[in-house]
Amino acid sequence: MMSSSQQPRGLPGFLRRTFRSAYSDDDLVSPSTAPGTPTLPDDPYTSADNDATPAPGNEARSKSESDASDDGSRNNRLSSSDNLADGRATPRAGSASSGLGSGTKKHLRAVAFPPLPDENEDDESDSSNSLHSAKAASAEKSQLPVASAESKPDATDSNATTVPKSYRETQFESMLASPIIPIRDLRKLAWNGIPPHHRPKVWKILLGYLPANASRHATTLQRRRREYKDAIRQHYDIPDDTRTNSEQETLRQVLVDVPRTAPEVPLFHNDRVRRCLSRLLYIWAMRHPASSYVQGINDLATPLVAVFLSGYFEGRDCLDGEVMGEVTDRMLEEVEADTYWCLTNLLAGIQDHYTSDQPGMQRMVMHLEELVNRIDVDLAAHLRNTGIEFIQFAFKWMNCLLLREFRLSCVMRLWDTYLSEGDGGFEDFHVYVCASFLVHFSNELQQMGFDELFQFMQNMPTDDWGDREIEILLSSAFVLSTLFGGSEAHLNVVRNTM
């Protein structure tokens, strides 16, 4: 049996077997061994860095030198590396042996927890020398000039600049890369938000514009965009004297509303974007004479335009309008066609909101009033006593789907969840969101009189809201939907007592 002084200073056998399958030879470098230590030629961790035979003068080292190495002193580690330079290959910069020292405990910690850059390196001379040595080796390998010891690690190192993807992003990528996209799983994943660079494609899929079969995406886009071009030639690019009085009135209304659309968003100040918006709204009205064009539909097109345009710039925020200098006519034509078809599919589920007398809108307002009477009796009573009717403020919330209450970036996050809810997202679930939104300001509203309350409702204080506030609102709406969704009896009790 070997004495303690003769035991190897490399990794213990059970740890070598554990790490052997998880790390490559370059990731783990066994520390140098003491004199008389038996070698393990079949062990990749002890043989990978010892291909060259050590020089005779360096085979034996004193026990004190080995102990000093085990203490983790960086100066002694550098000295030991110099002593072995003649007989052993120099470790690569970034490997465990070059930056973390010898000794089994420190060596294993370096493998499990790679070190972060030390911000106080210029305060310790020995740390600076170690960092300078690592940089020198890295620069020699990449043929780049050596940076000073006080500077941060080389930014050209791919490991330093690569941002790891989150688990949700990898899930989105996996689903979107599938030959047959699992729509049900995609809805569940998108409920909590969609990464901006995946949002254009996911929205097109959830709106039914793109099929689940990924191999048909390209042909579907080509066919739909070609059909939209035919619609432009049929309905828009015609002489004005060939239009009926009704068509001329519809076109006039569209041309009046488009410049007033999203006035706080610079993107929609661009004339090219406005022309696209005018065309697609007019063509939609011509193809849907039952409802034709109604104010509010123009607002519903804005999130679609902004999201689909961002798809050409890796999800970059396009709301400031700065990308328009890089947008070609073909890009804008494709965005216009995609927006038209997705808007058509979206409005198909809520078209009775825009038909004569707008029955869908009135139904949603009534449902909202019933909910508030149930979940916040004091607020509902205060609104009645003050003389405020729900139709006076909630009609706009239903007509424009809260687009005039939130910033457009918040609406995009809101629509991620609406689209994930399926057919009822823009109607049933939207009512729960409106109820949560109103109750959120319950304390303030109950302190206001008629004039102040009415003014407050017309200009809700949400300018500083972001995704965090929207997600809290969605969570509250989800709780309400689980309590009252499909349980009309709970609301009937309130209706009978009103």
Disulfide bonds with the S-S distance in Angstrom:
none
